Amino acid sequence: MKIFKATATIHDFFTTVARELKIGVPTRVIGNTTLLYAVNLSLDGIHRVVSGSTPHYEEDWGKFRVYATAGIFEEQGFAIISNSKHDFGNELQHKFGTSPVKITYNSVDSTELISMERSIFHRKEDKLNFPKLGAYLCYPPLATFSFFTLGGKGNSIIRVGKKSPPTRVVYEELQEVQLTSGKFEPSHAVQLADLSPETKVLEGNIIVLPNGLVLSNGKLEGPYFDGRIGRRKYKVAKPNEHLFPRILNS
């Protein structure tokens, strides 16, 4: 099994909303649905020009050749630029910042579109159409997150998120990868619905996203892959082989 640690830097404003209050609120994690489609960009049949509002997740899972874990943003002093890692130290945090920033917007409320014309019941009276104001918290350019891929790696440039900003990725292959089982702390955020049926959640922080639950800072018990990059060891939870058969058989 080939496993890669992926470090990704977003080169535009990144919008991902975990919940809507009076402002769109993001989290430090990225659900792996967007990453699965991003790293499997070259596959035919999963990227549809028109597919309506109905997702095709269950149909596509069996086609994926590369699995991606959920991603997590980290405060760090480096970024991926031109396919290599550049260390900025504290300068990246002080001058640019990598924490979410508030972006406001206005748009025409679709429920008021009729008011742009004269009312058929009040032909001598015009109605005003006021813009709908709102805001999102977005990650700024050069924000960096990490995740793992199993079965291979994706392109060096992927697109993720609501506005699909370009994202540079560097992949580092884990060495001496072994499949084992027991209690472990995964080196990544975990998409709970993707876990093997025998895996138990012992503890951790549950984050509710629109496309499922993600576990961060967790402890699990079950099958996982153990590997290293240099002297640093990593543990990657084994995904459900019935959901992703092409990946685990690669």
N, C-alpha and C positions, 0 to 999 in steps of 0.2 A: 504494500500500500504506500503510495507516494503522498506525503503530507507537506504542505507549505505554510509557513507563517507569512501572512500578507500585511504589509504596512502601506496605508493608502492616504494620500493627501488630496483634499478637494480644492480645486482651483477656481471656485466661484462660490457664491452664497449657497448654502445647503439648507433646504427646508424639509424637515420631517416633524410631524405633529403627533404627539402621543395622546393629547387630550385638548379639547377646546373649552376655554373659559371665556373671558372677554378678550383673551389673546391666545394664539396658538402656542402651546407649550411643548418643547422637545425634551428628550431625555439623553443621557450619555450613551445609550445603546441604539443600535440599528438592527431592526428585525431582519432575519436572513432571507426573507422572500425577495427583496430587491437585489441582494447580493447574489442569490442563486441565479437569477436571470442575467445579472451583469457579467458573471464569470463564465456563463454558458452562451455567450453572445453569438458564437459561430454555429450553433445548432439550428438546423432548419425545423420549422414547424412550431417553435415556442414563442417567437416574436411576431406577433400578429399586427398587421396594419389596422384592421378593424375587427374587434372581438366583442363589441358591446360592453355592457357594464358587468357581465358575468365572468368571474375569474375562471381559469382553467388549471388551477394548481394541481389537483389530483391527476389530471391527464398528463401534465408536464413532468411531474416528479420522476416518473419512470424513464423519462428521456434524458434527464440530466447526466452528464458524464463527470462533472465536477461538483462536489458538495461544498458549500460555504457555511461556516458557523455564523452566528450573530456577531455584529461588530461592536466595538466599544471605543468611544473617544477618550483620549488621555491628554492631560496637560504635559506637554513635552517640548523640548527646545529644538526639535528638528522637523524637517519637512521633506517630502519626496518631490524633487524638481528635476526634469530632464532625465528621468529613469535612474536617478541616484539619490542617496540620502545626504542632505546638507544639514550640518549641525549649526544652529544659530545661537545656542545657549539661551541666556535670559533675554536677548534682544528680540526674539520672536514673540515672547509673551509681552514685553514692555511696549514695543512699537506697534505690533499688529494685533496681538491678543488672539486667543483661540476659544474664548468663551462665547456663548450665544449673544447676539446683538438684536436689538428690536428694529424691525422693518415694518413701516406702516404702509397701507395701501387703501385705495378707494375704488369702488366699482358700482355699477348701476344694479340696483336690486331688481331681479327679474319680475318680482310681483308688482312692480310699479311701472313696467314698460308701457302699459296702456295709457298712463298719465302723460306721455309725451305727445299724444294727439288730443284733439278736442273730444270731450265726452259726448257720446251720441245723445245723452239726455240733457246736457248743458252745452249746447253748441256755441254759446257766446262766452263760455268760460274756459280758460286754460288752467291746467293743473301743473304744479311744479314737481319735478322729479329730483329728489335729493340723493346724492351719492351715499353708498353704504360704506362706512369707515371701519377699518379693522387693523390688526397688527399680528405679526408672527415673530417669534424668536428664531433667528437663523444662525447657523454656524458660519463664521466668516471665511473667506479664502485662506488657505494654508492650515485649516483645521485638519488634524490627522487622527485616523482611527486604525485599529488593527483587527484582524480576524484570521481564521485558518481555512485552508482549502484541502479537501481530501480527494484523491483520485487524479490530481493534476493541478494545473494553475490556469488562471484566466489571462486575458490580455494585459499589457502594461498600462493601457488606458481604458478605463471603464466609465460608465455613467450610472449614477445612483441618485435616488431621491425624487421628489416631486417634480423638480425642474430639470432633472438629468444633467447636473453640472459635470464637466470632465474631471476625472479623478485619476491621478498617477499612482501606480501600484508597484511595489518591489516585493518579489517573492523570495523567501529563503527556505530551502528544503531541509526538513528534519532528517537527521541521520539516526541509524540504528533503531528504526521504528519497530515496536513490538506491540502486539495486541495482548492485553492482560485484563484482569478483573479484580475488583475490590473497592475499598474506599479511596476516594481521590478528590482533589480540588482542581477542577478544570481550569486551563490557562486562558479561557475565553468566556464570553457571555454565552448562555445556553438557550437555544430555542426548545422549550420543554416538549412541544408536540412532536419533535423530531427524534427524541431519545428512544433507545431500544426499550421494548416493553419490560425487560427485567431490571432496568435502571431505577433506583430509588433516590428521591431527593431527600437529603438529610437536613440541610439548612441552606440559607441564602436569602437574597433580596429578590422578591418577585416584582417585575415591572410589567404593567399591563399596556400592550400596544394594540393598535387596531387589528393586526393580523395574528395576534396570539400573545402568549405569556413568555417572557424572557427572564432567565435567572442570572443574576450577577453575584460575584463574591460567594459562590455556592460550594457546597460539598455534596458529592454524589456517591452512590455505591452501585457498581455495575461494570460493564465492559468499557475499556478505554484504550487509546493508543498512547504509548509512551515513547518519546523520542527526545533528541537534543539538537541544539545548534551551538557548536563550540562546547563550552562548559555548562551552558544553561539548559536545563531540562524543561520539557513541556508535556502537558497531559491534555489530550483531546478526546472528548466523549464520542463514543461510537454512535452514529445515527442508526435509525431503524432500517434494517436491510430490506424489509418488505416495502417501505416507501421509496427507497433509493437503491434498487437492485443493481443498476449499471455501475454505480460508484464503487460499491463494496466488492464487486466481482472484477474490478479492473486490475 
